[in-house]
Amino acid sequence: MEVKETGIEGLVEIIPAVFSDDRGFFTEIYNRQNFVKSGITTEFVQDNLSYSVKGVVRGLHLQYPPHAQAKLVRAVKGRVLDTVVDIRPGSDTFGKVFQCELTDKKNNALLVPAGFAHGFAALEDSIFLYKCSSHYAHEFEGGICWNDPELAINWGIEKPIISEKDSKLPSFKDFQSNFNKVS
Ligand SMILES: Cc1cn([C@H]2C[C@H](O)[C@@H](COP(=O)(O)OP(=O)(O)O[C@H]3O[C@H](C)C(=O)[C@H](O)[C@H]3O)O2)c(=O)[nH]c1=O
């Protein structure tokens, strides 16, 4: 298992060992012992899976403290452009956007610490599988609109398919003023 730094504290890409033979391949997608050995001690409590047709953007989502979630995210089918924004108060990289293509060919994953807004674009029909460090808490959900002009995120999709809920998410500026109130 290779852990690649991203230049943002705590945000790492994970490339697992993949064992291929004439039947296909085998890979461990989570092994607590190996993660701890690599310095990743996050405790996960919930696994989620979502299917997105090509052209979907989900996000940017987060849960407010004390229900903020660290996530271990991957595409088990297809190809997604995973996108995170550092919204940790006082972080040296506050407001920084990081993107990483997660594909079923690379079997790569991204460990997203708590304190990030998270979303992804489905560049193909994709199945997204992820572990969360805190349970779903609907009343603590928040987000930032996918097309915020300040973040200017390139999702790789011109006119994304988004949910009604995501279409109403606030701008990054409005999010920050609200976040200061709830933190
Ligand atoms: C997140 C979640 C949702 N739900 C229910 C609530 C809704 O009735 C339905 C769809 O929820 P939503 O539209 O919020 O699903 P996504 O747009 O995929 O949300 C996720 O998208 C981005 C990429 C994330 O990082 C978050 O994990 C999460 O916010 O599933 C649950 O029952 N449990 C859950 O943990």
The ligand as an SDF file (V2000), in Angstrom:
LIG
                    3D

 35 37  0  0  0  0  0  0  0  0999 V2000
  -25.3820   10.7590    3.0670 C   0  0  0  0  0  0  0  0  0  0  0  0
  -26.5410    9.9140    3.4960 C   0  0  0  0  0  0  0  0  0  0  0  0
  -27.7830   10.0300    2.8910 C   0  0  0  0  0  0  0  0  0  0  0  0
  -28.8220    9.2440    3.3020 N   0  0  0  0  0  0  0  0  0  0  0  0
  -30.1030    9.3820    2.6120 C   0  0  0  0  0  0  0  0  0  0  0  0
  -30.6730   10.7880    2.6370 C   0  0  0  0  0  0  0  0  0  0  0  0
  -31.3980   10.8990    1.3190 C   0  0  0  0  0  0  0  0  0  0  0  0
  -32.7360   10.4450    1.4520 O   0  0  0  0  0  0  0  0  0  0  0  0
  -30.6670    9.9480    0.3870 C   0  0  0  0  0  0  0  0  0  0  0  0
  -29.7320   10.6450   -0.5830 C   0  0  0  0  0  0  0  0  0  0  0  0
  -28.9160   11.5190    0.1760 O   0  0  0  0  0  0  0  0  0  0  0  0
  -28.0270   12.5930   -0.5600 P   0  0  0  0  0  0  0  0  0  0  0  0
  -28.7810   13.1910   -1.7220 O   0  0  0  0  0  0  0  0  0  0  0  0
  -27.5030   13.5370    0.5080 O   0  0  0  0  0  0  0  0  0  0  0  0
  -26.8360   11.7060   -1.1350 O   0  0  0  0  0  0  0  0  0  0  0  0
  -25.4630   12.2640   -1.7500 P   0  0  0  0  0  0  0  0  0  0  0  0
  -25.7480   13.4710   -2.5900 O   0  0  0  0  0  0  0  0  0  0  0  0
  -24.7730   11.1100   -2.3440 O   0  0  0  0  0  0  0  0  0  0  0  0
  -24.6820   12.7570   -0.4610 O   0  0  0  0  0  0  0  0  0  0  0  0
  -23.3420   12.3830   -0.2290 C   0  0  0  0  0  0  0  0  0  0  0  0
  -22.5910   13.0200   -1.2070 O   0  0  0  0  0  0  0  0  0  0  0  0
  -21.2870   13.4360   -0.9290 C   0  0  0  0  0  0  0  0  0  0  0  0
  -20.3940   12.9830   -2.0480 C   0  0  0  0  0  0  0  0  0  0  0  0
  -20.7240   13.1240    0.3830 C   0  0  0  0  0  0  0  0  0  0  0  0
  -19.5140   13.1890    0.5830 O   0  0  0  0  0  0  0  0  0  0  0  0
  -21.6080   12.7920    1.5000 C   0  0  0  0  0  0  0  0  0  0  0  0
  -21.2310   11.5470    2.0310 O   0  0  0  0  0  0  0  0  0  0  0  0
  -23.0370   12.7620    1.1970 C   0  0  0  0  0  0  0  0  0  0  0  0
  -23.5370   14.0580    1.4720 O   0  0  0  0  0  0  0  0  0  0  0  0
  -29.8800    9.0920    1.2480 O   0  0  0  0  0  0  0  0  0  0  0  0
  -28.6820    8.3320    4.3220 C   0  0  0  0  0  0  0  0  0  0  0  0
  -29.6560    7.6260    4.6810 O   0  0  0  0  0  0  0  0  0  0  0  0
  -27.4820    8.2150    4.9550 N   0  0  0  0  0  0  0  0  0  0  0  0
  -26.3900    8.9630    4.5800 C   0  0  0  0  0  0  0  0  0  0  0  0
  -25.2950    8.8080    5.1710 O   0  0  0  0  0  0  0  0  0  0  0  0
  1  2  1  0
  2  3  2  0
  2 34  1  0
  3  4  1  0
  4  5  1  0
  4 31  1  0
  5  6  1  0
  5 30  1  0
  6  7  1  0
  7  8  1  0
  7  9  1  0
  9 10  1  0
  9 30  1  0
 10 11  1  0
 11 12  1  0
 12 13  2  0
 12 14  1  0
 12 15  1  0
 15 16  1  0
 16 17  2  0
 16 18  1  0
 16 19  1  0
 19 20  1  0
 20 21  1  0
 20 28  1  0
 21 22  1  0
 22 23  1  0
 22 24  1  0
 24 25  2  0
 24 26  1  0
 26 27  1  0
 26 28  1  0
 28 29  1  0
 31 32  2  0
 31 33  1  0
 33 34  1  0
 34 35  2  0
M  END
$$$$
